[in-house]
Amino acid sequence: MSREFFATRTLAEALDGFNPALRTPAQTVPLAQALGRVPAHSVLAPAPLPGFARSTVDGYAVRAADTYGASEGLPSYLDVIGAVRMGVAPEVTMAAGTAVEMPTGGVLPAGADAVVMVEYTSVTMPGMVEVLRPVAPGGGIVRADDDAAAGAVLVPAGRPLRAADLGMLAAAGITEVVVHARPQVALLSTGDEVVPPATVTLRPGQVRDAIAPALAGLVLAAGGSPMLCGIVPDDPAALRDALQAALTQADLVVISAGSSVGARDSTAQAVATLGKPGIFCHGLAVKPGKPTLLAECDGVPMIGLPGNPLSALVVFRLLGVPLVWRLAGCATPPPEPSVIASLTRDVPSQTGRRDVVQVRLSGGQATPLFGASALLSVLTRADGYLVVPESATGLDAGAPVSVVLYR
């Protein structure tokens, strides 16, 4: 007779309550390797950016007051006293009634406070330009500190670096950044029936390890570094030894299979002996994925996943991926892309449990995909998933639903 799950939690309780203090140490990496990494501290601007006032349009640098009231019927006439060249400081100083030809990105001459677009000018005689529209002070330019003032935060701590962040750092002359090290995530598969993927011929009852490679992909996508630790047989002593070894090398230990509460389950017993504070929960109010174990052993978090591939991957996406980001110092894991679609059929559920339903998308409609939690094909056919919250008894056909997309 199987035992009951103990210390069962909702997904929200697990996400909020299971928050180990461990964070990976800081390391310095070149900018070219920093995409997606999490800064260990905020990076400040060493000087104003862009550092000089410059034009944002092709046109003429002017004193804005000289253009007030200008129109096509009554233009302002200004003397052109020079032209600014890219990458060179202007040698002219603006006076009332003058203009200087400007390229986009050129340095604003002294005395000018705006640039009028070339489309709003006309040249009728050499050395003079007609301004056909007024321009306000600051029009057509960026000031020396519009991008960033000296000492301003260029990129904040705790947020993964994006491509634009790398550009901002490069513009400030910063070529290295201090980031958290990638979390080392140990992946262990268990079960006498599990064999390596390279196994050519399966004996009756054997299955190739499909979960570890898929988990490794999710770890990489979350900025972690997967450590494939192989397959552990159904032997309590061997499992404990393997877990103990993984704890000494990893920032997170993930065990697939062996977490169901049953006669052959030894994961919980092994984890309970590995360090404090121990097991946080063994059982989640989630479908698929109820037999999930969360623990912390002497500061290192552990996740025991169900043995069925679909369940394991669904749970790790919901719990493991955010945890990997947090271990890397990310304050708020980056949100996954989502779309709103219309549900094509009813989706039953029960209150008190969060259901994760795989769906295919077509023409703005979401079609649920159902199948046993042992079938990876349900995931490979899906474009994303929807969530039925704990408070709902299901979703009706035609209802608008938010579908989280797989990338």
C-alpha positions as CSV (number, residue, x, y, z in Angstrom):
1,M,0.0,0.0,0.0
2,S,1.5,3.4,-1.0
3,R,2.1,6.1,1.5
4,E,0.5,9.6,1.4
5,F,2.5,12.5,0.2
6,F,3.8,14.7,3.0
7,A,4.4,18.4,3.2
8,T,2.5,19.0,0.0
9,R,2.5,22.6,-1.2
10,T,0.9,24.7,-3.9
11,L,3.1,26.0,-6.7
12,A,2.8,29.5,-5.3
13,E,3.9,28.3,-1.9
14,A,6.9,26.5,-3.4
15,L,8.0,29.6,-5.5
16,D,7.6,32.0,-2.6
17,G,8.8,29.8,0.3
18,F,11.6,27.7,-1.3
19,N,14.3,30.4,-1.7
20,P,17.7,29.1,-0.7
21,A,20.2,31.9,0.2
22,L,22.9,30.5,-2.0
23,R,24.1,32.8,-4.8
24,T,27.0,32.0,-7.2
25,P,30.2,34.0,-6.7
26,A,31.2,37.0,-8.8
27,Q,33.6,36.8,-11.8
28,T,34.8,39.2,-14.4
29,V,34.0,38.5,-18.0
30,P,34.6,40.4,-21.3
31,L,31.7,42.2,-22.8
32,A,31.6,39.7,-25.7
33,Q,30.8,36.9,-23.2
34,A,28.3,38.9,-21.0
35,L,25.0,38.4,-22.9
36,G,22.5,36.9,-20.6
37,R,24.8,37.1,-17.6
38,V,23.6,38.7,-14.3
39,P,25.6,41.7,-13.0
40,A,26.8,41.2,-9.4
41,H,26.4,44.9,-8.9
42,S,25.1,47.9,-10.7
43,V,27.4,49.4,-13.3
44,L,27.7,53.2,-13.2
45,A,28.5,55.6,-16.0
46,P,32.1,56.9,-15.5
47,A,31.2,60.1,-17.6
48,P,28.2,61.6,-19.3
49,L,26.9,59.9,-22.4
50,P,27.1,60.7,-25.2
51,G,29.5,63.2,-23.8
52,F,28.7,66.0,-26.2
53,A,25.6,67.6,-27.7
54,R,25.0,66.3,-31.1
55,S,22.5,66.3,-34.0
56,T,19.8,63.6,-34.4
57,V,18.9,64.7,-38.0
58,D,20.5,66.0,-41.1
59,G,19.9,69.7,-41.3
60,Y,21.1,73.0,-40.0
61,A,22.3,74.0,-36.5
62,V,20.5,77.2,-35.5
63,R,19.6,79.4,-32.6
64,A,15.9,78.4,-32.1
65,A,14.9,82.0,-31.5
66,D,15.9,82.8,-35.1
67,T,13.2,80.4,-36.4
68,Y,10.2,81.6,-34.4
69,G,7.3,82.5,-36.7
70,A,9.0,80.9,-39.8
71,S,6.6,79.4,-42.4
72,E,6.6,78.5,-46.1
73,G,5.0,81.8,-46.8
74,L,7.3,83.8,-44.6
75,P,10.6,81.9,-44.0
76,S,13.5,82.9,-41.8
77,Y,16.6,83.7,-43.7
78,L,19.9,82.6,-42.1
79,D,23.5,83.0,-43.2
80,V,25.3,79.6,-43.5
81,I,28.7,80.1,-41.9
82,G,30.1,76.6,-42.1
83,A,29.5,72.9,-42.1
84,V,30.2,70.3,-39.3
85,R,32.2,67.2,-40.3
86,M,31.7,63.9,-38.6
87,G,34.2,63.1,-35.8
88,V,35.6,66.6,-35.7
89,A,34.7,69.4,-33.3
90,P,33.2,72.5,-35.0
91,E,35.5,75.5,-35.3
92,V,32.6,78.0,-35.6
93,T,30.6,79.8,-33.0
94,M,26.9,80.6,-33.8
95,A,25.7,84.1,-33.7
96,A,22.2,85.5,-34.2
97,G,21.0,85.0,-37.8
98,T,23.4,82.3,-38.7
99,A,23.2,78.5,-39.4
100,V,25.7,75.7,-39.7
101,E,25.1,72.6,-42.0
102,M,24.8,69.5,-39.8
103,P,25.0,65.7,-40.4
104,T,23.2,63.3,-38.2
105,G,25.5,62.6,-35.2
106,G,27.6,65.8,-35.7
107,V,28.8,67.9,-32.8
108,L,26.6,70.9,-32.1
109,P,28.5,74.1,-32.6
110,A,28.8,76.5,-29.7
111,G,25.9,79.0,-29.5
112,A,23.4,76.7,-31.2
113,D,20.5,75.1,-29.3
114,A,18.6,73.2,-32.0
115,V,18.9,71.6,-35.4
116,V,16.2,72.2,-38.0
117,M,15.6,69.2,-40.4
118,V,16.8,69.6,-43.9
119,E,13.3,68.8,-45.1
120,Y,12.1,72.1,-43.5
121,T,14.7,74.2,-45.3
122,S,15.4,75.5,-48.8
123,V,18.5,76.9,-50.3
124,T,17.8,79.6,-52.8
125,M,21.2,81.3,-53.0
126,P,24.7,80.3,-52.0
127,G,25.5,81.1,-48.4
128,M,21.9,81.4,-47.3
129,V,19.2,79.0,-46.1
130,E,15.5,79.5,-45.8
131,V,13.9,77.9,-42.7
132,L,10.3,77.0,-43.4
133,R,9.2,75.8,-39.9
134,P,10.1,76.9,-36.4
135,V,12.1,74.7,-34.1
136,A,12.1,74.7,-30.3
137,P,15.2,74.8,-28.2
138,G,16.5,71.2,-27.9
139,G,14.8,70.1,-31.2
140,G,16.8,67.8,-33.3
141,I,19.6,67.3,-30.8
142,V,20.6,65.2,-27.8
143,R,22.4,66.9,-25.0
144,A,25.7,65.7,-23.5
145,D,24.1,63.7,-20.7
146,D,20.8,62.7,-22.3
147,D,21.8,59.0,-22.5
148,A,23.3,58.9,-19.0
149,A,24.6,61.4,-16.5
150,A,27.9,60.7,-14.8
151,G,27.3,58.3,-12.0
152,A,24.0,57.1,-13.4
153,V,23.2,53.4,-13.4
154,L,23.9,52.0,-16.9
155,V,22.8,48.4,-16.1
156,P,21.3,47.3,-12.8
157,A,22.4,44.5,-10.6
158,G,20.2,41.4,-10.7
159,R,18.9,41.7,-14.3
160,P,20.3,39.6,-17.1
161,L,22.3,41.6,-19.6
162,R,20.5,42.2,-22.9
163,A,22.1,43.2,-26.2
164,A,21.2,46.9,-25.7
165,D,23.0,46.8,-22.3
166,L,26.1,45.6,-24.0
167,G,25.9,48.5,-26.4
168,M,25.4,51.0,-23.5
169,L,28.4,49.6,-21.7
170,A,30.6,49.7,-24.8
171,A,29.5,53.3,-25.4
172,A,30.8,54.1,-21.9
173,G,34.1,52.5,-22.6
174,I,33.4,49.5,-20.3
175,T,34.8,46.3,-21.8
176,E,34.5,44.0,-18.8
177,V,31.7,43.4,-16.4
178,V,31.4,41.7,-13.0
179,V,28.7,39.0,-13.2
180,H,27.6,36.0,-11.1
181,A,29.1,32.7,-12.2
182,R,26.8,30.4,-14.1
183,P,25.1,28.0,-11.6
184,Q,26.5,24.5,-11.8
185,V,23.5,22.2,-12.0
186,A,24.1,18.5,-11.3
187,L,21.6,16.2,-13.2
188,L,21.2,12.7,-11.9
189,S,18.9,10.1,-13.4
190,T,17.8,7.1,-11.4
191,G,16.3,3.7,-12.0
192,D,17.5,0.2,-13.0
193,E,15.4,0.5,-16.2
194,V,17.2,3.7,-17.3
195,V,20.1,3.3,-19.8
196,P,22.3,5.9,-21.6
197,P,20.8,7.4,-24.8
198,A,23.7,5.8,-26.8
199,T,22.3,2.3,-26.0
200,V,21.7,0.7,-29.4
201,T,19.4,-2.1,-28.5
202,L,17.0,-2.0,-25.6
203,R,16.1,-5.0,-23.6
204,P,12.5,-5.4,-22.5
205,G,11.6,-2.9,-19.8
206,Q,14.6,-0.6,-20.5
207,V,14.2,3.1,-21.5
208,R,16.8,5.5,-22.7
209,D,17.5,8.5,-20.5
210,A,15.5,11.2,-22.3
211,I,15.1,13.5,-19.3
212,A,18.7,14.5,-18.5
213,P,19.5,15.9,-22.0
214,A,16.2,17.9,-22.0
215,L,16.9,19.2,-18.5
216,A,20.4,20.2,-19.6
217,G,18.8,22.3,-22.4
218,L,16.5,24.1,-19.9
219,V,19.5,24.7,-17.6
220,L,21.5,26.3,-20.4
221,A,18.5,28.5,-21.4
222,A,18.3,29.7,-17.8
223,G,22.0,30.7,-17.8
224,G,23.2,27.7,-15.9
225,S,25.9,25.1,-16.6
226,P,24.5,21.5,-16.7
227,M,26.6,18.7,-15.2
228,L,25.5,15.3,-16.5
229,C,26.2,13.0,-13.6
230,G,25.0,9.8,-15.1
231,I,22.5,7.1,-14.1
232,V,22.2,5.8,-10.5
233,P,20.7,2.3,-9.9
234,D,17.8,1.7,-7.5
235,D,20.0,1.2,-4.6
236,P,19.7,3.5,-1.5
237,A,23.4,3.5,-0.7
238,A,24.4,4.2,-4.3
239,L,21.9,7.0,-4.5
240,R,23.0,8.6,-1.3
241,D,26.7,8.4,-2.4
242,A,25.8,10.0,-5.8
243,L,23.8,12.8,-4.2
244,Q,26.6,13.4,-1.6
245,A,29.2,13.7,-4.4
246,A,26.9,16.0,-6.4
247,L,26.4,18.3,-3.4
248,T,30.2,19.0,-3.2
249,Q,30.3,20.1,-6.8
250,A,27.1,21.8,-7.7
251,D,25.0,24.8,-6.8
252,L,21.8,22.8,-7.5
253,V,21.2,19.1,-7.6
254,V,18.4,17.7,-9.7
255,I,17.3,14.1,-9.5
256,S,14.9,12.6,-12.1
257,A,12.8,9.6,-11.2
258,G,12.6,8.0,-7.8
259,S,10.6,10.8,-6.3
260,S,7.2,9.0,-6.3
261,V,6.1,8.0,-2.8
262,G,6.0,4.2,-3.2
263,A,7.7,1.1,-2.1
264,R,10.8,1.7,-4.2
265,D,11.2,5.3,-3.4
266,S,14.4,6.0,-1.6
267,T,15.1,9.6,-2.7
268,A,13.4,11.3,0.3
269,Q,15.1,9.0,2.8
270,A,18.5,9.7,1.2
271,V,17.9,13.5,1.0
272,A,16.8,13.6,4.6
273,T,20.3,12.4,5.7
274,L,22.3,14.9,3.7
275,G,22.0,18.1,5.7
276,K,19.9,20.8,7.1
277,P,17.3,22.2,6.8
278,G,16.2,19.2,4.7
279,I,13.0,18.6,2.9
280,F,10.8,21.6,2.2
281,C,8.0,19.7,0.5
282,H,7.4,16.3,-1.1
283,G,4.3,16.8,-3.3
284,L,3.0,19.7,-5.3
285,A,-0.6,20.6,-6.1
286,V,0.3,20.5,-9.8
287,K,-0.8,18.3,-12.7
288,P,1.4,16.9,-14.1
289,G,4.1,16.8,-11.5
290,K,2.6,16.0,-8.1
291,P,5.4,13.7,-6.8
292,T,8.0,16.5,-6.7
293,L,10.5,16.9,-3.9
294,L,12.2,20.2,-2.8
295,A,15.0,20.2,-0.3
296,E,18.0,22.2,0.9
297,C,21.0,20.3,2.2
298,D,23.6,22.4,4.0
299,G,22.8,25.4,1.7
300,V,22.6,23.5,-1.6
301,P,19.1,23.2,-3.1
302,M,17.8,19.9,-4.5
303,I,14.9,19.1,-6.7
304,G,13.5,15.6,-7.0
305,L,11.5,15.3,-10.2
306,P,8.9,12.7,-11.3
307,G,10.2,9.9,-13.5
308,N,7.8,10.6,-16.3
309,P,9.5,12.9,-18.9
310,L,6.5,15.2,-19.5
311,S,6.0,15.7,-15.7
312,A,9.7,16.2,-15.0
313,L,10.1,18.9,-17.7
314,V,6.9,20.7,-16.8
315,V,7.9,20.9,-13.2
316,F,11.5,22.0,-13.9
317,R,10.3,24.7,-16.2
318,L,8.0,26.0,-13.5
319,L,10.3,25.6,-10.5
320,G,13.8,24.7,-11.6
321,V,14.3,27.4,-14.2
322,P,13.4,30.3,-11.8
323,L,15.6,28.7,-9.2
324,V,18.6,28.6,-11.6
325,W,18.1,32.3,-12.3
326,R,17.9,33.2,-8.6
327,L,21.1,31.2,-7.9
328,A,22.8,33.4,-10.5
329,G,21.7,36.5,-8.7
330,C,18.7,37.4,-10.8
331,A,16.2,39.2,-8.7
332,T,13.3,38.5,-11.1
333,P,13.6,35.8,-13.7
334,P,12.9,37.1,-17.2
335,P,9.3,36.5,-18.2
336,E,8.6,34.0,-21.0
337,P,6.8,35.3,-24.1
338,S,3.1,34.7,-24.3
339,V,0.1,35.3,-26.5
340,I,-3.7,35.4,-26.0
341,A,-5.6,32.7,-27.9
342,S,-9.1,31.3,-27.9
343,L,-9.5,27.8,-26.4
344,T,-11.0,25.3,-28.9
345,R,-12.5,22.9,-26.3
346,D,-13.3,22.6,-22.6
347,V,-10.4,21.8,-20.2
348,P,-11.5,20.1,-17.0
349,S,-9.7,20.6,-13.7
350,Q,-10.3,20.5,-10.0
351,T,-10.0,23.2,-7.4
352,G,-6.9,23.3,-5.2
353,R,-4.7,22.1,-8.0
354,R,-2.9,24.0,-10.8
355,D,-3.1,22.2,-14.1
356,V,-0.5,22.8,-16.8
357,V,-1.9,22.0,-20.3
358,Q,0.1,21.7,-23.4
359,V,-1.5,23.4,-26.5
360,R,-1.0,23.9,-30.2
361,L,-1.6,27.3,-31.7
362,S,-3.2,28.0,-35.1
363,G,-5.0,31.1,-36.3
364,G,-5.3,32.6,-32.9
365,Q,-6.8,29.4,-31.4
366,A,-5.3,27.1,-28.7
367,T,-6.0,23.4,-29.0
368,P,-5.2,21.4,-25.9
369,L,-3.0,18.4,-26.2
370,F,-3.6,15.5,-23.9
371,G,-1.7,12.3,-23.3
372,A,0.1,10.3,-20.6
373,S,2.8,12.0,-18.6
374,A,5.3,9.4,-20.0
375,L,4.9,10.7,-23.5
376,L,7.4,13.3,-24.6
377,S,5.6,13.7,-27.9
378,V,2.9,15.8,-26.1
379,L,5.7,18.4,-25.4
380,T,7.4,18.2,-28.8
381,R,4.0,18.8,-30.6
382,A,3.1,21.7,-28.3
383,D,3.7,25.4,-29.2
384,G,3.3,26.4,-25.5
385,Y,1.2,25.8,-22.5
386,L,-1.6,27.3,-20.5
387,V,-2.3,27.2,-16.8
388,V,-5.6,26.4,-15.1
389,P,-5.3,28.2,-11.7
390,E,-6.0,26.4,-8.4
391,S,-9.3,28.3,-7.9
392,A,-10.8,27.1,-11.2
393,T,-12.8,24.0,-11.9
394,G,-11.8,24.2,-15.6
395,L,-11.9,26.4,-18.6
396,D,-14.6,26.7,-21.2
397,A,-14.3,26.3,-24.9
398,G,-14.0,29.8,-26.5
399,A,-12.5,31.4,-23.4
400,P,-9.5,33.7,-24.0
401,V,-6.4,32.1,-22.5
402,S,-2.8,33.2,-22.0
403,V,-0.4,30.7,-23.7
404,V,3.2,30.7,-22.6
405,L,5.3,30.1,-25.7
406,Y,8.2,27.7,-26.1
407,R,11.2,29.3,-27.7
